[in-house]
Amino acid sequence: METFLDFYQREVHLAFREDPFSKAPMHVWVICRHQGQWLLTKHKKRGLEFPGGKVEEGEQPLDAACREVFEETGAKVKTIHYIGQYTIPTEKICKNIYLAEIDFIEAQPNYLETDGPVLVSELPDQVEEDEHYSFIMKDGVLRYCLQYINKTNIE
């Protein structure tokens, strides 16, 4: 388990195993790849980030992950893998983290709270200093997840 402070200096716990903090997390975050690029969404207030959001009542987290990717980017998930979970205890937030390979992206008339899909070939080395990126991308969750993905060769 990794423990660190997030962008707002709140303690975060991250683990790469099944349900370490909750069997019913209420949020999801999806690291997306499409044709060798990272698929992000441009949140209208926060900036560039991977898709994610709340699990709706009666919905399973995996289904929420696929729904959020589609709603925020117009992308259809080809394959998706659970990679871990993190929690911010002081905020009572718990998120499942997934890695998704995208099949295709289809333009949508509305992307809800986002401006739609953004493909980037590389994420900045110092993403925490890049004003175009959301605070969600600026803490250890992204860094540790990318290390885990590279180490385990998840496709």
PAGUKE-812103 format. One record per residue (C-alpha): x, y, z; residue in one letter. Coordinates in steps of 0.25 Angstrom, whole numbers, plus 5000, padded with zeros to 4 digits. Example, Ala and Ser with C-alpha at 12.3 -4.5 7.8 and 13.67 -1.06 7.14 Angstrom:
% PAGUKE-812103
504949825031A 505549965029S 
END
This chain:
% PAGUKE-812103
500050005000M 500550144997E 500150265006T 500450405001F 499750545001L 498950594989D 498950724983F 498150784994Y 499050725005Q 498050615009R 498550475012E 498250375001V 498450225002H 498650144989L 498649994987A 498749904975F 497849784980R 496449754980E 495549844989D 496549884999P 495749995005F 494249975000S 493449864993K 492549974988A 493350094984P 492450214980M 493450264970H 494350214958V 495550274950W 495950214937V 497350224931I 497050214916C 497850174904R 497450184889H 498350154877Q 499650174885G 499150304891Q 498550344905W 497150384904L 496750494914L 495550584915T 495550734917K 494750764929H 494150904928K 494650954941K 495850864945R 496550834932G 497150714925L 496850584933E 496550434931F 495050404931P 494350364944G 493250394953G 492150344962K 491550204962V 490050224961E 489050154969E 488950004965G 490150014956E 491449934958Q 492750004958P 493249944945L 491949984938D 492050124943A 493550124938A 493050094924C 491850194925R 492750304930E 493750284918V 492650284908F 491950404914E 493250494916E 493950454903T 492950384893G 493950264894A 493450114894K 494350024903V 494949904896K 495649844909T 495649894923I 496449844935H 496349874950Y 497649914955I 497449974969G 496750054978Q 496950184986Y 496350254997T 496450395004I 495850365018P 495650505022T 494750525010E 494050385011K 494450364996I 494850234990C 495050204976K 495350084967N 496450104957I 496350044943Y 497250034931L 496450034918A 496750014903E 495850084895I 495150024882D 494650154876F 494350294879I 493050354873E 492650504874A 491550534883Q 490550654884P 490850674898N 491950624908Y 491250664921L 492250744930E 493450724920T 493850784906D 494050644901G 495250554897P 496650594896V 497750504891L 499150524895V 500350444891S 501150464904E 500750524918L 501650634923P 502850584932D 502450694942Q 500950684940V 500750744954E 501350874949E 500550884936D 499350974938E 498550904926H 498450784935Y 497450754946S 497850744961F 497350594960I 498550574951M 499550644960K 499750544972D 500350404974G 499150334969V 499550354954L 501050334957R 500850204964Y 499750154955C 500650174943L 501850104950Q 500949984953Y 500449984939I 501849984933N 502349884943K 501149784941T 501049804926N 499549814926I 499049824912E 
END
